[in-house]
Amino acid sequence: MIIYTIFHFISFHSVMLEKICPPALLYLAFSMIQIVIDLFQGDYQTSLLKFIIMFIFTAILNILCLNGYTKIVWFIVIIPIILLTYISSVLFYVFGVNPDKSHIHIKQSAQQPPQQQPQQPQQHSSNTPTAQPQPQQQPPQK
């Protein structure tokens, strides 16, 4: 009886998944991975919100596919993945992260560190009176 129930559950969902176009199915898979990660981290509200958005967005993508806008749907699904890959690669390069090694290599710039400037006297605001330095008097010569 349990095996029949599991088989019926899997066959019902596989029929439903066959009705979803491939780009919407790819989006569904990535969204489910994010939801599972959020659940393991204990972010239940975030995972619920992502599930609702996933359901709505998958339905929209599937409707667009059924109306013949498959290329536009592929564009909507693939562009964020390509941008994420590109931005991650640029950040790895800029910060000197090598995925093959466990440590971060910080690039040293060719510029020398700036020399410390001598202390400038502080400027006082015009509201407070300032004491003018008195010229030193020299002793009278005889």
Secondary structure, DSSP 8 states (H G I E B T S, - for coil): -HHHHHHHHHHHHHHHHHTS-HHHHHHHHHHHHHHHHHHHHT-HHHHHHHHHHHHHHHHHHHHHHHTT-HHHHHHHHHHHHHHHHHHHHHHHHHHTB-TTSSSB-----SS--------------TTS--------------
